[in-house]
């Protein structure tokens, strides 16, 4: 009974021409609110991206990029390890390609 009374009051106050427009605007505002509240997934994606960058920017990678001779030394050590133990080269190359996500 109360809802019927509120609906009749809305028709009297706003008129039948404006009620669909008001309904659309309320629906749009509710949709925008829902989208802004569900931004938690965006935050989780940002944290994952930061963790990927953090794992890629290790001191040895930075030294290899900026200090002359370090990259050559890293390649020499990797080549020497592959001569001594061919399986060790495959194991060390796999984590470098895809860093494991940290919890």
N, CA, C and O atoms as CSV, one atom per row, in Angstrom:
chain,resi,resn,atom,element,x,y,z
A,1,UNK,N,N,0.818,-1.187,0.000
A,1,UNK,CA,C,0.000,0.000,0.000
A,1,UNK,C,C,0.870,1.263,0.000
A,1,UNK,O,O,0.557,2.258,-0.654
A,2,UNK,N,N,1.987,1.188,0.766
A,2,UNK,CA,C,2.871,2.360,0.834
A,2,UNK,C,C,3.533,2.641,-0.516
A,2,UNK,O,O,3.673,3.793,-0.926
A,3,UNK,N,N,3.940,1.564,-1.199
A,3,UNK,CA,C,4.579,1.753,-2.503
A,3,UNK,C,C,3.612,2.343,-3.525
A,3,UNK,O,O,3.998,3.170,-4.350
A,4,UNK,N,N,2.375,1.919,-3.464
A,4,UNK,CA,C,1.359,2.472,-4.356
A,4,UNK,C,C,1.158,3.960,-4.086
A,4,UNK,O,O,1.025,4.753,-5.017
A,5,UNK,N,N,1.138,4.329,-2.827
A,5,UNK,CA,C,0.993,5.732,-2.456
A,5,UNK,C,C,2.195,6.555,-2.930
A,5,UNK,O,O,2.024,7.667,-3.430
A,6,UNK,N,N,3.414,6.011,-2.774
A,6,UNK,CA,C,4.615,6.726,-3.231
A,6,UNK,C,C,4.633,6.867,-4.752
A,6,UNK,O,O,5.040,7.908,-5.269
A,7,UNK,N,N,4.200,5.840,-5.469
A,7,UNK,CA,C,4.127,5.915,-6.923
A,7,UNK,C,C,3.126,6.959,-7.384
A,7,UNK,O,O,3.406,7.717,-8.313
A,8,UNK,N,N,1.965,7.010,-6.749
A,8,UNK,CA,C,0.959,8.019,-7.081
A,8,UNK,C,C,1.469,9.419,-6.772
A,8,UNK,O,O,1.241,10.349,-7.546
A,9,UNK,N,N,2.154,9.574,-5.655
A,9,UNK,CA,C,2.728,10.873,-5.292
A,9,UNK,C,C,3.793,11.306,-6.307
A,9,UNK,O,O,3.867,12.484,-6.659
A,10,UNK,N,N,4.618,10.359,-6.779
A,10,UNK,CA,C,5.648,10.676,-7.771
A,10,UNK,C,C,5.018,11.112,-9.089
A,10,UNK,O,O,5.524,12.029,-9.735
A,11,UNK,N,N,3.922,10.474,-9.501
A,11,UNK,CA,C,3.239,10.864,-10.736
A,11,UNK,C,C,2.653,12.260,-10.592
A,11,UNK,O,O,2.704,13.052,-11.533
A,12,UNK,N,N,2.103,12.569,-9.436
A,12,UNK,CA,C,1.505,13.888,-9.224
A,12,UNK,C,C,2.585,14.965,-9.196
A,12,UNK,O,O,2.415,16.026,-9.797
A,13,UNK,N,N,3.700,14.703,-8.501
A,13,UNK,CA,C,4.749,15.728,-8.344
A,13,UNK,C,C,5.521,15.922,-9.650
A,13,UNK,O,O,5.698,17.055,-10.098
A,14,UNK,N,N,5.976,14.848,-10.252
A,14,UNK,CA,C,6.855,14.971,-11.417
A,14,UNK,C,C,6.119,14.889,-12.750
A,14,UNK,O,O,6.590,15.433,-13.749
A,15,UNK,N,N,5.003,14.236,-12.776
A,15,UNK,CA,C,4.247,14.081,-14.026
A,15,UNK,C,C,4.671,12.826,-14.757
A,15,UNK,O,O,5.796,12.356,-14.585
A,16,UNK,N,N,3.776,12.273,-15.580
A,16,UNK,CA,C,4.087,11.019,-16.276
A,16,UNK,C,C,5.157,11.177,-17.358
A,16,UNK,O,O,5.763,10.185,-17.763
A,17,UNK,N,N,5.401,12.388,-17.831
A,17,UNK,CA,C,6.410,12.607,-18.877
A,17,UNK,C,C,7.832,12.487,-18.305
A,17,UNK,O,O,8.730,12.008,-18.997
A,18,UNK,N,N,8.043,12.911,-17.070
A,18,UNK,CA,C,9.390,12.978,-16.489
A,18,UNK,C,C,9.794,11.700,-15.754
A,18,UNK,O,O,10.984,11.507,-15.502
A,19,UNK,N,N,8.868,10.833,-15.404
A,19,UNK,CA,C,9.204,9.638,-14.621
A,19,UNK,C,C,10.187,8.695,-15.340
A,19,UNK,O,O,11.108,8.202,-14.688
A,20,UNK,N,N,10.041,8.418,-16.652
A,20,UNK,CA,C,11.046,7.558,-17.307
A,20,UNK,C,C,12.448,8.174,-17.294
A,20,UNK,O,O,13.441,7.464,-17.128
A,21,UNK,N,N,12.524,9.496,-17.470
A,21,UNK,CA,C,13.821,10.178,-17.436
A,21,UNK,C,C,14.450,10.074,-16.053
A,21,UNK,O,O,15.654,9.845,-15.935
A,22,UNK,N,N,13.658,10.239,-15.022
A,22,UNK,CA,C,14.159,10.134,-13.651
A,22,UNK,C,C,14.618,8.709,-13.366
A,22,UNK,O,O,15.649,8.497,-12.728
A,23,UNK,N,N,13.852,7.739,-13.839
A,23,UNK,CA,C,14.233,6.335,-13.660
A,23,UNK,C,C,15.553,6.005,-14.340
A,23,UNK,O,O,16.381,5.293,-13.772
A,24,UNK,N,N,15.759,6.519,-15.561
A,24,UNK,CA,C,17.024,6.298,-16.266
A,24,UNK,C,C,18.184,6.931,-15.520
A,24,UNK,O,O,19.241,6.316,-15.383
A,25,UNK,N,N,17.999,8.148,-15.037
A,25,UNK,CA,C,19.097,8.814,-14.337
A,25,UNK,C,C,19.441,8.095,-13.032
A,25,UNK,O,O,20.612,8.013,-12.662
A,26,UNK,N,N,18.430,7.574,-12.333
A,26,UNK,CA,C,18.710,6.806,-11.112
A,26,UNK,C,C,19.437,5.511,-11.466
A,26,UNK,O,O,20.363,5.111,-10.760
A,27,UNK,N,N,19.031,4.857,-12.544
A,27,UNK,CA,C,19.708,3.629,-12.976
A,27,UNK,C,C,21.154,3.882,-13.369
A,27,UNK,O,O,22.036,3.096,-13.025
A,28,UNK,N,N,21.407,4.980,-14.092
A,28,UNK,CA,C,22.788,5.310,-14.480
A,28,UNK,C,C,23.644,5.604,-13.262
A,28,UNK,O,O,24.795,5.173,-13.191
A,29,UNK,N,N,23.089,6.335,-12.301
A,29,UNK,CA,C,23.878,6.657,-11.110
A,29,UNK,C,C,24.162,5.404,-10.296
A,29,UNK,O,O,25.249,5.275,-9.732
A,30,UNK,N,N,23.216,4.481,-10.222
A,30,UNK,CA,C,23.462,3.227,-9.503
A,30,UNK,C,C,24.523,2.394,-10.214
A,30,UNK,O,O,25.345,1.764,-9.549
A,31,UNK,N,N,24.528,2.373,-11.547
A,31,UNK,CA,C,25.527,1.636,-12.317
A,31,UNK,C,C,26.917,2.228,-12.105
A,31,UNK,O,O,27.884,1.488,-11.925
A,32,UNK,N,N,27.025,3.555,-12.124
A,32,UNK,CA,C,28.316,4.203,-11.894
A,32,UNK,C,C,28.821,3.918,-10.485
A,32,UNK,O,O,30.015,3.689,-10.289
A,33,UNK,N,N,27.931,3.932,-9.511
A,33,UNK,CA,C,28.319,3.637,-8.138
A,33,UNK,C,C,28.839,2.204,-8.029
A,33,UNK,O,O,29.853,1.952,-7.379
A,34,UNK,N,N,28.143,1.277,-8.663
A,34,UNK,CA,C,28.563,-0.123,-8.622
A,34,UNK,C,C,29.935,-0.297,-9.268
A,34,UNK,O,O,30.772,-1.038,-8.754
A,35,UNK,N,N,30.168,0.377,-10.387
A,35,UNK,CA,C,31.461,0.285,-11.061
A,35,UNK,C,C,32.581,0.869,-10.216
A,35,UNK,O,O,33.688,0.332,-10.197
A,36,UNK,N,N,32.302,1.959,-9.520
A,36,UNK,CA,C,33.344,2.563,-8.687
A,36,UNK,C,C,33.634,1.710,-7.464
A,36,UNK,O,O,34.779,1.656,-7.015
A,37,UNK,N,N,32.638,1.048,-6.921
A,37,UNK,CA,C,32.848,0.203,-5.753
A,37,UNK,C,C,33.583,-1.064,-6.140
A,37,UNK,O,O,34.387,-1.563,-5.353
A,38,UNK,N,N,33.337,-1.594,-7.308
A,38,UNK,CA,C,33.982,-2.836,-7.729
A,38,UNK,C,C,35.378,-2.593,-8.284
A,38,UNK,O,O,35.887,-3.441,-9.017
A,39,UNK,N,N,36.009,-1.486,-7.970
A,39,UNK,CA,C,37.367,-1.190,-8.417
A,39,UNK,C,C,38.416,-2.013,-7.710
A,39,UNK,O,O,39.607,-1.800,-7.935
A,40,UNK,N,N,38.016,-2.954,-6.856
A,40,UNK,CA,C,38.959,-3.801,-6.133
A,40,UNK,C,C,39.793,-4.620,-7.105
A,40,UNK,O,O,40.978,-4.835,-6.853
A,41,UNK,N,N,39.217,-5.080,-8.198
A,41,UNK,CA,C,39.978,-5.868,-9.166
A,41,UNK,C,C,41.049,-5.005,-9.832
A,41,UNK,O,O,42.123,-5.505,-10.168
A,42,UNK,N,N,40.770,-3.721,-10.025
A,42,UNK,CA,C,41.779,-2.835,-10.597
A,42,UNK,C,C,42.974,-2.710,-9.659
A,42,UNK,O,O,44.120,-2.668,-10.109
A,43,UNK,N,N,42.710,-2.650,-8.369
A,43,UNK,CA,C,43.788,-2.554,-7.388
A,43,UNK,C,C,44.608,-3.836,-7.390
A,43,UNK,O,O,45.835,-3.786,-7.306
A,44,UNK,N,N,43.948,-4.975,-7.484
A,44,UNK,CA,C,44.671,-6.250,-7.510
A,44,UNK,C,C,45.538,-6.354,-8.762
A,44,UNK,O,O,46.655,-6.868,-8.695
A,45,UNK,N,N,45.048,-5.879,-9.892
A,45,UNK,CA,C,45.856,-5.877,-11.113
A,45,UNK,C,C,47.069,-4.974,-10.962
A,45,UNK,O,O,48.158,-5.314,-11.425
A,46,UNK,N,N,46.890,-3.827,-10.320
A,46,UNK,CA,C,48.005,-2.908,-10.103
A,46,UNK,C,C,49.060,-3.535,-9.200
A,46,UNK,O,O,50.256,-3.379,-9.444
A,47,UNK,N,N,48.626,-4.241,-8.161
A,47,UNK,CA,C,49.573,-4.897,-7.258
A,47,UNK,C,C,50.336,-5.988,-7.986
A,47,UNK,O,O,51.542,-6.139,-7.786
A,48,UNK,N,N,49.647,-6.757,-8.833
A,48,UNK,CA,C,50.336,-7.785,-9.621
A,48,UNK,C,C,51.383,-7.162,-10.537
A,48,UNK,O,O,52.485,-7.693,-10.670
A,49,UNK,N,N,51.044,-6.040,-11.168
A,49,UNK,CA,C,51.995,-5.363,-12.040
A,49,UNK,C,C,53.218,-4.871,-11.288
A,49,UNK,O,O,54.341,-4.978,-11.780
A,50,UNK,N,N,53.002,-4.331,-10.098
A,50,UNK,CA,C,54.131,-3.865,-9.279
A,50,UNK,C,C,55.008,-5.040,-8.883
A,50,UNK,O,O,56.233,-4.926,-8.891
A,51,UNK,N,N,54.402,-6.160,-8.539
A,51,UNK,CA,C,55.195,-7.342,-8.167
A,51,UNK,C,C,55.999,-7.862,-9.349
A,51,UNK,O,O,57.125,-8.324,-9.168
A,52,UNK,N,N,55.441,-7.797,-10.560
A,52,UNK,CA,C,56.191,-8.224,-11.745
A,52,UNK,C,C,57.393,-7.324,-11.975
A,52,UNK,O,O,58.485,-7.805,-12.275
A,53,UNK,N,N,57.198,-6.031,-11.837
A,53,UNK,CA,C,58.312,-5.091,-12.019
A,53,UNK,C,C,59.351,-5.303,-10.931
A,53,UNK,O,O,60.553,-5.280,-11.197
A,54,UNK,N,N,58.884,-5.508,-9.706
A,54,UNK,CA,C,59.814,-5.709,-8.592
A,54,UNK,C,C,60.664,-6.954,-8.823
A,54,UNK,O,O,61.864,-6.935,-8.547
A,55,UNK,N,N,60.069,-8.033,-9.321
A,55,UNK,CA,C,60.844,-9.249,-9.548
A,55,UNK,C,C,61.779,-9.097,-10.750
A,55,UNK,O,O,62.825,-9.745,-10.794
A,56,UNK,N,N,61.426,-8.260,-11.718
A,56,UNK,CA,C,62.285,-8.067,-12.887
A,56,UNK,C,C,63.460,-7.145,-12.583
A,56,UNK,O,O,64.517,-7.262,-13.204
A,57,UNK,N,N,63.286,-6.241,-11.644
A,57,UNK,CA,C,64.333,-5.275,-11.317
A,57,UNK,C,C,65.112,-5.794,-10.109
A,57,UNK,O,O,64.919,-5.338,-8.982
A,58,UNK,N,N,65.986,-6.746,-10.368
A,58,UNK,CA,C,66.852,-7.277,-9.322
A,58,UNK,C,C,68.195,-6.568,-9.412
A,58,UNK,O,O,68.523,-5.992,-10.450
A,59,UNK,N,N,68.968,-6.603,-8.345
A,59,UNK,CA,C,70.288,-5.943,-8.400
A,59,UNK,C,C,71.178,-6.482,-9.514
A,59,UNK,O,O,71.907,-5.716,-10.145
A,60,UNK,N,N,71.130,-7.799,-9.766
A,60,UNK,CA,C,71.988,-8.334,-10.831
A,60,UNK,C,C,71.526,-7.865,-12.210
A,60,UNK,O,O,72.355,-7.615,-13.085
A,61,UNK,N,N,70.213,-7.744,-12.415
A,61,UNK,CA,C,69.720,-7.234,-13.700
A,61,UNK,C,C,70.095,-5.768,-13.878
A,61,UNK,O,O,70.493,-5.354,-14.967
A,62,UNK,N,N,69.969,-4.983,-12.812
A,62,UNK,CA,C,70.347,-3.570,-12.905
A,62,UNK,C,C,71.840,-3.412,-13.151
A,62,UNK,O,O,72.259,-2.581,-13.956
A,63,UNK,N,N,72.646,-4.217,-12.451
A,63,UNK,CA,C,74.098,-4.132,-12.654
A,63,UNK,C,C,74.453,-4.522,-14.074
A,63,UNK,O,O,75.321,-3.898,-14.686
A,64,UNK,N,N,73.796,-5.546,-14.612
A,64,UNK,CA,C,74.077,-5.966,-15.983
A,64,UNK,C,C,73.690,-4.913,-16.998
A,64,UNK,O,O,74.289,-4.833,-18.071
A,65,UNK,N,N,72.696,-4.104,-16.675
A,65,UNK,CA,C,72.239,-3.094,-17.617
A,65,UNK,C,C,73.079,-1.825,-17.567
A,65,UNK,O,O,73.271,-1.173,-18.593
A,66,UNK,N,N,73.583,-1.463,-16.387
A,66,UNK,CA,C,74.207,-0.151,-16.248
A,66,UNK,C,C,75.719,-0.165,-16.027
A,66,UNK,O,O,76.386,0.824,-16.330
A,67,UNK,N,N,76.269,-1.245,-15.514
A,67,UNK,CA,C,77.706,-1.289,-15.231
A,67,UNK,C,C,78.392,-2.021,-16.374
A,67,UNK,O,O,78.028,-3.154,-16.690
A,68,UNK,N,N,79.394,-1.379,-17.004
A,68,UNK,CA,C,80.065,-2.030,-18.127
A,68,UNK,C,C,80.810,-3.290,-17.673
A,68,UNK,O,O,81.480,-3.291,-16.641
A,69,UNK,N,N,80.683,-4.338,-18.448
A,69,UNK,CA,C,81.398,-5.573,-18.181
A,69,UNK,C,C,80.631,-6.581,-17.354
A,69,UNK,O,O,80.948,-7.769,-17.391
A,70,UNK,N,N,79.630,-6.142,-16.611
A,70,UNK,CA,C,78.885,-7.072,-15.754
A,70,UNK,C,C,78.052,-8.026,-16.598
A,70,UNK,O,O,77.984,-9.218,-16.299
A,71,UNK,N,N,77.423,-7.521,-17.639
A,71,UNK,CA,C,76.599,-8.381,-18.494
A,71,UNK,C,C,77.461,-9.451,-19.160
A,71,UNK,O,O,77.054,-10.609,-19.253
A,72,UNK,N,N,78.655,-9.064,-19.625
A,72,UNK,CA,C,79.564,-10.046,-20.223
A,72,UNK,C,C,79.963,-11.100,-19.204
A,72,UNK,O,O,80.040,-12.284,-19.529
A,73,UNK,N,N,80.217,-10.675,-17.971
A,73,UNK,CA,C,80.606,-11.610,-16.926
A,73,UNK,C,C,79.449,-12.572,-16.605
A,73,UNK,O,O,79.670,-13.764,-16.390
A,74,UNK,N,N,78.214,-12.043,-16.575
A,74,UNK,CA,C,77.055,-12.894,-16.310
A,74,UNK,C,C,76.887,-13.935,-17.415
A,74,UNK,O,O,76.579,-15.093,-17.136
A,75,UNK,N,N,77.088,-13.529,-18.659
A,75,UNK,CA,C,76.976,-14.471,-19.770
A,75,UNK,C,C,78.081,-15.518,-19.716
A,75,UNK,O,O,77.843,-16.684,-20.030
A,76,UNK,N,N,79.291,-15.114,-19.318
A,76,UNK,CA,C,80.411,-16.052,-19.204
A,76,UNK,C,C,80.138,-17.081,-18.113
A,76,UNK,O,O,80.392,-18.272,-18.292
A,77,UNK,N,N,79.617,-16.611,-16.980
A,77,UNK,CA,C,79.303,-17.529,-15.882
A,77,UNK,C,C,78.201,-18.493,-16.302
A,77,UNK,O,O,78.278,-19.682,-15.991
A,78,UNK,N,N,77.188,-18.014,-16.993
A,78,UNK,CA,C,76.105,-18.880,-17.452
A,78,UNK,C,C,76.619,-19.916,-18.446
A,78,UNK,O,O,76.216,-21.078,-18.399
A,79,UNK,N,N,77.510,-19.497,-19.349
A,79,UNK,CA,C,78.065,-20.429,-20.322
A,79,UNK,C,C,78.925,-21.478,-19.628
A,79,UNK,O,O,78.882,-22.650,-20.000
A,80,UNK,N,N,79.701,-21.079,-18.631
A,80,UNK,CA,C,80.543,-22.017,-17.894
A,80,UNK,C,C,79.683,-23.020,-17.130
A,80,UNK,O,O,80.006,-24.206,-17.082
A,81,UNK,N,N,78.587,-22.545,-16.531
A,81,UNK,CA,C,77.685,-23.455,-15.818
A,81,UNK,C,C,77.065,-24.466,-16.772
A,81,UNK,O,O,76.871,-25.626,-16.408
A,82,UNK,N,N,76.754,-24.035,-17.987
A,82,UNK,CA,C,76.149,-24.961,-18.941
A,82,UNK,C,C,77.148,-26.016,-19.417
A,82,UNK,O,O,76.752,-27.130,-19.759
A,83,UNK,N,N,78.442,-25.675,-19.442
A,83,UNK,CA,C,79.455,-26.659,-19.817
A,83,UNK,C,C,79.640,-27.701,-18.720
A,83,UNK,O,O,79.796,-28.891,-18.993
A,84,UNK,N,N,79.620,-27.230,-17.472
A,84,UNK,CA,C,79.836,-28.137,-16.353
A,84,UNK,C,C,78.614,-29.024,-16.140
A,84,UNK,O,O,78.743,-30.237,-15.979
A,85,UNK,N,N,77.420,-28.412,-16.138
A,85,UNK,CA,C,76.179,-29.151,-15.904
A,85,UNK,C,C,75.118,-28.625,-16.863
A,85,UNK,O,O,74.528,-27.578,-16.595
A,86,UNK,N,N,74.857,-29.315,-17.971
A,86,UNK,CA,C,73.882,-28.810,-18.957
A,86,UNK,C,C,72.478,-28.648,-18.386
A,86,UNK,O,O,71.732,-27.777,-18.834
A,87,UNK,N,N,72.105,-29.465,-17.411
A,87,UNK,CA,C,70.773,-29.329,-16.809
A,87,UNK,C,C,70.658,-28.061,-15.974
A,87,UNK,O,O,69.564,-27.509,-15.859
A,88,UNK,N,N,71.739,-27.588,-15.393
A,88,UNK,CA,C,71.707,-26.368,-14.572
A,88,UNK,C,C,71.403,-25.155,-15.433
A,88,UNK,O,O,70.744,-24.225,-14.967
A,89,UNK,N,N,71.865,-25.139,-16.673
A,89,UNK,CA,C,71.602,-24.002,-17.561
A,89,UNK,C,C,70.123,-23.928,-17.899
A,89,UNK,O,O,69.558,-22.837,-17.977
A,90,UNK,N,N,69.484,-25.089,-18.102
A,90,UNK,CA,C,68.051,-25.099,-18.406
A,90,UNK,C,C,67.245,-24.653,-17.199
A,90,UNK,O,O,66.269,-23.915,-17.336
A,91,UNK,N,N,67.652,-25.102,-16.010
A,91,UNK,CA,C,66.935,-24.723,-14.793
A,91,UNK,C,C,67.090,-23.240,-14.494
A,91,UNK,O,O,66.136,-22.595,-14.059
A,92,UNK,N,N,68.281,-22.689,-14.722
A,92,UNK,CA,C,68.469,-21.259,-14.437
A,92,UNK,C,C,67.839,-20.383,-15.493
A,92,UNK,O,O,67.501,-19.235,-15.208
A,93,UNK,N,N,67.665,-20.889,-16.719
A,93,UNK,CA,C,67.024,-20.096,-17.771
A,93,UNK,C,C,65.514,-20.042,-17.592
A,93,UNK,O,O,64.891,-19.040,-17.944
A,94,UNK,N,N,64.912,-21.098,-17.053
A,94,UNK,CA,C,63.452,-21.135,-16.904
A,94,UNK,C,C,62.948,-20.085,-15.910
A,94,UNK,O,O,61.984,-19.391,-16.236
A,95,UNK,N,N,63.534,-19.925,-14.723
A,95,UNK,CA,C,63.013,-18.874,-13.824
A,95,UNK,C,C,63.269,-17.479,-14.355
A,95,UNK,O,O,62.510,-16.560,-14.047
A,96,UNK,N,N,64.314,-17.292,-15.144
A,96,UNK,CA,C,64.580,-15.964,-15.679
A,96,UNK,C,C,63.538,-15.563,-16.699
A,96,UNK,O,O,63.223,-14.381,-16.837
A,97,UNK,N,N,62.997,-16.543,-17.421
A,97,UNK,CA,C,61.995,-16.243,-18.443
A,97,UNK,C,C,60.664,-15.838,-17.811
A,97,UNK,O,O,60.030,-14.877,-18.247
A,98,UNK,N,N,60.240,-16.584,-16.772
A,98,UNK,CA,C,58.967,-16.277,-16.120
A,98,UNK,C,C,59.173,-16.300,-14.616
A,98,UNK,O,O,59.298,-17.377,-14.034
A,99,UNK,N,N,59.213,-15.152,-13.977
A,99,UNK,CA,C,59.379,-15.143,-12.527
A,99,UNK,C,C,58.129,-15.665,-11.839
A,99,UNK,O,O,57.008,-15.401,-12.275
A,100,UNK,N,N,58.332,-16.401,-10.773
A,100,UNK,CA,C,57.208,-16.977,-10.030
A,100,UNK,C,C,56.502,-15.868,-9.263
A,100,UNK,O,O,57.165,-15.033,-8.647
A,101,UNK,N,N,55.160,-15.838,-9.286
A,101,UNK,CA,C,54.433,-14.799,-8.542
A,101,UNK,C,C,54.564,-15.032,-7.042
A,101,UNK,O,O,54.503,-16.168,-6.570
A,102,UNK,N,N,54.744,-13.951,-6.306
A,102,UNK,CA,C,54.872,-14.032,-4.855
A,102,UNK,C,C,53.531,-13.770,-4.215
A,102,UNK,O,O,52.765,-12.920,-4.667
A,103,UNK,N,N,53.258,-14.503,-3.165
A,103,UNK,CA,C,51.960,-14.336,-2.499
A,103,UNK,C,C,52.006,-13.237,-1.482
A,103,UNK,O,O,51.002,-12.959,-0.826
